[in-house]
Amino acid sequence: MRKCTKCLVPETVDTITFDEEGVCSVCRQIEAKKDKIDWADRQRQLDEIIDQYKGKDLYDCIVPYSGGKDSVFQLYYIVKTLKLKPLVVRYNHWGYRPKVEDLNTSVFKQLGVDVVEFTPNFHVVRELMLESFKRRGDFCWHCHTGIYSGVMHMAVRFGIPLLFWGETSAEYHSWYTFEEMEEVDEKRFNRLMNQGITADDMYEFLQGRVERRDLWMFDYPKRKDLMALKVRSICLGNYIEWDTKANVALIERELGWKGQQVEGVPPEYDYEKIECTFQGMRDWSKFVKRGYGRANHLLSIDIRNGRKTREEAVEIERQYDGKRPASMDWFLETLQMTEDEFYKYLEPHQVHPWKFDKSNFETGPVMPDFEKWDRTDLSHIPVGPPKTPAE
């Protein structure tokens, strides 16, 4: 596969292009972020937005929250730096790791915030996971759509027009540039998050295995309701210069936040994607489809920020990417799927010129908290369409 001559990004990454020097579009975006964006002016723009909403209603804004590094930082920044009163909205995708619950309790108590959590029916979630995996090679449709549309529903229901998300997608992809001032709106939802599948589509795909009303939080709210509320759904990373490692150092120092080991992630990045039990399998699916994993992504960020040489990064990538997660059997049991079926469903989604060789990989280490992951026995509750005797 062709790779960026500066970072490690391969040609199979969504939206990536290469210039005449072989440098990828994200590397060029980060150069523009450092050299062309007037961050003092962006801060002034943020101050103007704050003036419009602060102290005008029950809450000043909504902060979507998972308990990972980015949402913890944005909540800290909203409360301590911007001095706003947020409503914290948390979508429970049924994958949270045990340590995250303890960290969240500590963060919420220290910052003194109101929190709303909404959790969809897990029987519905399993159906959505399996169906989206078969159709898109990605079992996280319920998470992509639920986080974004569900939080927007909370904005409408509570009458809160201002929402603060974290970094912009321009940090990692080329759906938008830093100059475009990306907003987290319906256009972005359809472009990035729902994989070309609406809740109406999903209802039809599931052929009666769920009710249409079970999918309300995966529908984007009605445009007329959002317009009536005059919603502003913005990325904090459009207004402050986002630096993940500096952000992590801050929340570790100020809130006692801590990372943990994640499947496929080098130990020096123990702050990355700590919240989800499904993360290792999500990254493994990406490797099977596209030939790169989480280490490639993280090392490329460090190369762009001058924290790693390309040579150093190549060696670390070799050690960590491309390993079958030790949690795979646990995941397959959850979706009542065999390992052969897993690879069969992913094969049509492999991106040329990558070709995955399922006979040539090793299994990664077991996570320290693995025995604490939920093991509710659902073997008596089928997921997916009824199987024929031959199956």
C-alpha positions as CSV (number, residue, x, y, z in Angstrom):
1,M,0.0,0.0,0.0
2,R,1.0,3.5,-0.6
3,K,1.7,5.5,2.6
4,C,2.3,9.1,3.4
5,T,6.0,10.0,3.1
6,K,5.8,12.0,6.3
7,C,3.5,10.0,8.7
8,L,2.3,6.4,8.4
9,V,-1.2,6.9,7.0
10,P,-2.0,4.5,4.2
11,E,-4.1,5.2,1.1
12,T,-6.9,3.1,2.5
13,V,-7.9,5.8,5.1
14,D,-11.2,7.5,4.3
15,T,-10.8,10.9,2.5
16,I,-7.0,10.8,2.4
17,T,-5.2,12.3,-0.6
18,F,-1.5,12.7,-1.3
19,D,0.2,15.7,-2.9
20,E,3.1,15.7,-5.4
21,E,5.5,15.1,-2.6
22,G,3.6,12.1,-1.3
23,V,2.5,13.9,1.9
24,C,-1.1,13.1,3.0
25,S,-3.8,15.7,3.3
26,V,-4.0,15.4,7.1
27,C,-0.3,16.3,7.5
28,R,-0.9,19.4,5.4
29,Q,-4.0,20.3,7.4
30,I,-1.9,20.1,10.6
31,E,0.7,22.4,9.1
32,A,-2.1,24.8,8.2
33,K,-3.5,24.5,11.8
34,K,-0.1,25.6,13.1
35,D,0.9,28.2,10.6
36,K,-2.3,29.7,9.1
37,I,-5.0,29.8,11.8
38,D,-5.2,32.9,14.0
39,W,-6.0,31.3,17.3
40,A,-6.2,34.6,19.1
41,D,-9.0,35.5,16.7
42,R,-10.7,32.1,17.2
43,Q,-10.6,32.8,21.0
44,R,-12.4,36.1,20.4
45,Q,-15.0,34.3,18.3
46,L,-15.5,31.8,21.2
47,D,-15.9,34.7,23.7
48,E,-18.6,36.2,21.5
49,I,-20.5,32.9,21.4
50,I,-20.3,32.5,25.2
51,D,-21.7,36.0,25.7
52,Q,-24.8,35.1,23.7
53,Y,-25.6,32.0,25.9
54,K,-24.1,32.4,29.3
55,G,-26.7,32.8,32.1
56,K,-29.7,33.0,29.8
57,D,-31.4,29.8,30.8
58,L,-31.4,26.8,33.1
59,Y,-28.2,25.5,31.5
60,D,-25.6,27.4,29.4
61,C,-24.8,24.5,27.2
62,I,-24.7,20.7,26.7
63,V,-21.4,18.8,27.0
64,P,-21.6,15.3,25.4
65,Y,-19.6,13.0,27.6
66,S,-18.1,9.5,27.5
67,G,-15.4,9.6,30.2
68,G,-12.6,9.4,27.7
69,K,-9.7,11.9,27.6
70,D,-11.4,14.3,25.1
71,S,-14.8,14.6,26.8
72,V,-13.2,14.9,30.2
73,F,-11.0,17.7,29.0
74,Q,-13.8,19.6,27.2
75,L,-15.9,19.4,30.4
76,Y,-13.1,20.7,32.5
77,Y,-12.5,23.5,30.0
78,I,-16.2,24.4,29.9
79,V,-16.5,24.5,33.7
80,K,-13.2,25.9,34.8
81,T,-12.0,28.1,32.0
82,L,-15.2,29.3,30.3
83,K,-17.1,29.3,33.6
84,L,-20.3,27.9,32.1
85,K,-23.0,25.7,33.7
86,P,-23.3,22.7,31.4
87,L,-25.7,19.8,31.3
88,V,-23.6,16.7,30.9
89,V,-25.2,14.2,28.5
90,R,-23.9,10.7,28.4
91,Y,-25.0,8.0,25.9
92,N,-24.4,4.5,27.3
93,H,-23.5,2.2,24.4
94,W,-23.2,-0.8,26.7
95,G,-19.5,-1.1,26.3
96,Y,-18.1,1.0,29.2
97,R,-15.2,-0.5,31.1
98,P,-15.3,-0.8,34.9
99,K,-12.6,1.8,35.6
100,V,-14.4,4.5,33.6
101,E,-17.4,4.5,36.0
102,D,-15.1,5.3,38.9
103,L,-13.3,8.0,37.0
104,N,-16.6,9.5,35.9
105,T,-17.9,9.6,39.5
106,S,-14.7,11.4,40.6
107,V,-14.8,13.9,37.7
108,F,-18.5,14.8,38.2
109,K,-18.1,15.3,41.9
110,Q,-15.0,17.5,41.5
111,L,-16.5,19.7,38.8
112,G,-20.0,19.8,40.3
113,V,-22.2,19.2,37.3
114,D,-25.7,17.9,36.5
115,V,-25.6,14.7,34.4
116,V,-28.2,12.9,32.3
117,E,-27.5,9.4,30.9
118,F,-29.6,7.6,28.4
119,T,-29.2,3.9,27.7
120,P,-30.9,2.1,24.8
121,N,-32.4,-1.4,25.0
122,F,-29.5,-3.9,24.7
123,H,-31.7,-6.3,22.7
124,V,-32.1,-3.5,20.2
125,V,-28.4,-2.6,20.4
126,R,-27.3,-6.2,19.6
127,E,-29.5,-6.3,16.5
128,L,-28.1,-3.0,15.3
129,M,-24.5,-4.1,16.0
130,L,-24.9,-7.3,14.0
131,E,-26.8,-5.7,11.1
132,S,-24.4,-2.8,10.7
133,F,-21.5,-5.2,10.9
134,K,-22.9,-7.3,8.1
135,R,-23.8,-4.3,5.9
136,R,-20.9,-1.9,6.6
137,G,-18.2,-4.0,8.3
138,D,-18.7,-1.7,11.4
139,F,-20.7,-2.8,14.4
140,C,-20.7,0.7,16.0
141,W,-23.6,2.2,14.0
142,H,-25.6,2.4,17.2
143,C,-22.8,4.3,18.9
144,H,-22.1,6.7,16.0
145,T,-25.7,7.6,15.5
146,G,-26.8,7.3,19.2
147,I,-24.1,9.6,20.5
148,Y,-24.8,12.4,17.9
149,S,-28.5,12.2,17.3
150,G,-29.4,11.2,20.8
151,V,-27.5,14.1,22.3
152,M,-29.3,16.5,19.8
153,H,-32.6,15.0,21.0
154,M,-31.6,16.0,24.6
155,A,-30.9,19.5,23.4
156,V,-34.4,19.8,22.0
157,R,-36.1,18.2,25.0
158,F,-34.3,20.4,27.5
159,G,-34.4,23.5,25.3
160,I,-30.6,24.0,25.3
161,P,-29.3,25.5,22.0
162,L,-25.5,25.5,22.6
163,L,-23.6,22.2,22.4
164,F,-19.8,21.8,22.8
165,W,-18.1,18.8,21.2
166,G,-14.3,18.1,21.3
167,E,-11.7,18.3,18.6
168,T,-12.6,18.7,14.9
169,S,-12.4,15.8,12.5
170,A,-9.7,17.8,10.6
171,E,-7.2,16.5,13.2
172,Y,-7.4,13.0,11.7
173,H,-9.3,13.0,8.4
174,S,-10.1,15.3,5.4
175,W,-13.9,15.5,5.6
176,Y,-13.3,19.1,6.6
177,T,-10.4,21.5,6.9
178,F,-9.6,23.8,9.9
179,E,-10.6,26.8,7.8
180,E,-14.2,25.5,7.4
181,M,-15.2,25.8,11.0
182,E,-16.9,22.4,11.1
183,E,-20.2,22.2,13.0
184,V,-21.6,19.0,14.4
185,D,-24.9,19.3,12.4
186,E,-27.1,17.0,10.3
187,K,-24.8,17.4,7.2
188,R,-21.9,16.1,9.3
189,F,-24.0,13.4,10.8
190,N,-24.9,12.1,7.3
191,R,-21.4,12.6,5.9
192,L,-19.4,11.0,8.8
193,M,-21.5,9.2,11.3
194,N,-24.5,7.1,10.0
195,Q,-22.6,5.2,7.3
196,G,-25.3,5.9,4.8
197,I,-27.9,4.1,6.9
198,T,-30.8,6.0,8.4
199,A,-32.9,4.7,11.2
200,D,-35.7,4.1,8.7
201,D,-33.3,2.0,6.7
202,M,-32.3,0.1,9.7
203,Y,-35.9,-0.6,10.7
204,E,-36.5,-2.1,7.2
205,F,-33.3,-4.1,7.3
206,L,-34.2,-5.7,10.7
207,Q,-37.5,-7.0,9.3
208,G,-39.6,-6.7,12.4
209,R,-37.0,-7.7,14.9
210,V,-37.4,-4.3,16.6
211,E,-40.2,-1.8,16.7
212,R,-39.8,1.5,14.8
213,R,-40.3,3.4,18.1
214,D,-37.2,1.6,19.5
215,L,-35.1,3.6,17.2
216,W,-36.1,7.2,18.1
217,M,-32.7,8.1,19.5
218,F,-31.0,7.1,16.3
219,D,-33.1,9.4,14.2
220,Y,-31.7,12.9,13.8
221,P,-34.2,15.4,15.3
222,K,-36.6,17.2,13.0
223,R,-35.1,20.2,11.3
224,K,-38.0,22.5,12.3
225,D,-37.3,21.7,16.0
226,L,-33.6,22.5,15.7
227,M,-34.3,25.7,13.8
228,A,-36.9,26.8,16.4
229,L,-34.3,26.3,19.1
230,K,-31.6,28.0,17.0
231,V,-29.1,25.2,17.8
232,R,-25.4,25.8,17.7
233,S,-23.5,22.5,17.8
234,I,-19.8,23.4,17.7
235,C,-16.4,21.8,18.1
236,L,-14.2,23.3,20.9
237,G,-11.2,22.4,18.7
238,N,-12.3,25.1,16.2
239,Y,-11.6,27.8,18.8
240,I,-8.6,26.5,20.9
241,E,-5.5,24.8,19.5
242,W,-6.1,21.2,20.4
243,D,-3.2,19.2,21.8
244,T,-4.2,15.8,23.1
245,K,-1.1,15.1,25.1
246,A,-1.2,18.5,26.8
247,N,-4.9,18.0,27.5
248,V,-4.3,14.6,29.1
249,A,-1.5,16.1,31.3
250,L,-3.9,18.8,32.5
251,I,-6.8,16.4,33.4
252,E,-4.3,14.0,35.1
253,R,-2.9,16.9,37.2
254,E,-6.2,18.7,38.0
255,L,-8.7,15.9,38.2
256,G,-6.6,12.8,38.9
257,W,-7.8,11.2,35.7
258,K,-5.9,8.0,34.7
259,G,-5.6,6.0,31.6
260,Q,-5.5,2.2,31.3
261,Q,-4.2,-0.5,28.9
262,V,-6.2,-0.9,25.7
263,E,-6.0,-3.7,23.2
264,G,-3.7,-2.9,20.3
265,V,-2.5,0.4,21.9
266,P,1.2,0.9,22.8
267,P,1.5,1.6,26.6
268,E,2.8,5.1,26.1
269,Y,-0.7,5.9,24.7
270,D,-2.6,4.5,27.7
271,Y,-4.9,7.6,27.5
272,E,-6.4,6.5,24.2
273,K,-9.9,5.0,23.9
274,I,-9.9,3.7,27.5
275,E,-13.6,3.7,27.9
276,C,-14.9,0.9,25.6
277,T,-14.7,-2.9,25.9
278,F,-15.4,-3.2,22.2
279,Q,-12.4,-0.9,21.2
280,G,-9.9,-3.7,20.5
281,M,-12.4,-5.4,18.2
282,R,-13.3,-2.2,16.4
283,D,-9.6,-1.5,15.7
284,W,-9.1,-5.2,14.6
285,S,-12.1,-4.8,12.2
286,K,-10.4,-1.7,10.7
287,F,-7.1,-3.6,10.3
288,V,-8.8,-6.5,8.5
289,K,-10.6,-4.0,6.2
290,R,-7.9,-1.3,5.7
291,G,-4.6,-2.7,6.8
292,Y,-3.9,-0.3,9.7
293,G,-4.8,-0.1,13.4
294,R,-4.8,2.2,16.4
295,A,-1.0,2.4,16.7
296,N,-0.7,3.7,13.2
297,H,-3.2,6.4,13.9
298,L,-1.5,7.5,17.2
299,L,2.0,7.4,15.9
300,S,1.0,9.5,12.8
301,I,-0.3,12.1,15.2
302,D,3.0,12.2,17.1
303,I,5.0,12.4,13.9
304,R,2.9,15.4,12.7
305,N,3.5,17.1,16.1
306,G,7.3,16.5,16.1
307,R,7.2,13.9,18.9
308,K,8.3,10.9,16.9
309,T,10.4,10.2,13.9
310,R,9.0,8.2,11.2
311,E,11.6,5.5,11.7
312,E,10.7,5.2,15.4
313,A,7.0,5.0,14.6
314,V,7.4,2.2,12.0
315,E,9.0,0.0,14.6
316,I,6.3,0.6,17.2
317,E,3.6,0.1,14.6
318,R,5.1,-3.3,13.7
319,Q,4.9,-4.4,17.4
320,Y,1.3,-3.4,18.1
321,D,-0.9,-3.3,15.0
322,G,-2.3,-6.4,13.4
323,K,-2.8,-8.6,16.5
324,R,-6.1,-10.5,17.0
325,P,-7.6,-9.1,20.3
326,A,-7.7,-11.5,23.2
327,S,-11.3,-10.3,23.7
328,M,-12.4,-11.7,20.3
329,D,-14.2,-14.8,21.7
330,W,-16.0,-12.7,24.2
331,F,-17.2,-10.3,21.5
332,L,-18.2,-13.2,19.1
333,E,-20.3,-14.7,21.9
334,T,-22.1,-11.4,22.5
335,L,-23.2,-11.3,18.8
336,Q,-23.6,-15.1,18.5
337,M,-21.2,-15.1,15.6
338,T,-18.4,-17.5,14.7
339,E,-14.9,-16.3,13.8
340,D,-15.3,-17.5,10.3
341,E,-18.5,-15.5,9.9
342,F,-16.6,-12.4,11.3
343,Y,-14.0,-12.6,8.5
344,K,-16.7,-13.5,5.9
345,Y,-18.7,-10.3,6.7
346,L,-15.6,-8.1,6.6
347,E,-14.2,-9.4,3.3
348,P,-16.5,-7.4,1.0
349,H,-15.4,-4.2,2.9
350,Q,-11.7,-4.6,2.4
351,V,-10.3,-1.5,0.7
352,H,-8.0,-2.0,-2.4
353,P,-5.1,-2.6,-2.5
354,W,-5.1,-4.1,1.0
355,K,-5.7,-7.8,1.3
356,F,-6.0,-9.4,4.7
357,D,-4.4,-12.8,5.3
358,K,-6.3,-14.5,8.1
359,S,-3.7,-17.3,8.3
360,N,-0.9,-14.9,9.4
361,F,-1.5,-13.1,12.7
362,E,-1.0,-13.6,16.4
363,T,-3.3,-12.9,19.4
364,G,-2.6,-9.9,21.7
365,P,-2.4,-9.9,25.5
366,V,-5.4,-10.1,27.8
367,M,-6.4,-6.8,29.4
368,P,-6.0,-6.6,33.2
369,D,-9.7,-5.9,33.8
370,F,-11.0,-8.5,31.3
371,E,-12.5,-10.7,34.0
372,K,-14.6,-7.8,35.1
373,W,-16.3,-7.3,31.7
374,D,-19.9,-8.1,31.6
375,R,-20.8,-11.7,30.9
376,T,-24.5,-11.8,31.2
377,D,-25.7,-15.0,29.6
378,L,-27.9,-14.1,26.6
379,S,-27.4,-17.4,24.7
380,H,-31.2,-18.1,25.1
381,I,-32.0,-14.7,23.4
382,P,-31.2,-15.0,19.7
383,V,-29.8,-12.1,17.7
384,G,-30.2,-11.7,13.9
385,P,-32.6,-13.3,11.5
386,P,-33.7,-16.9,12.3
387,K,-31.2,-19.4,11.0
388,T,-32.1,-22.2,8.8
389,P,-31.3,-25.8,9.8
390,A,-28.3,-25.8,7.3
391,E,-26.8,-22.8,9.1
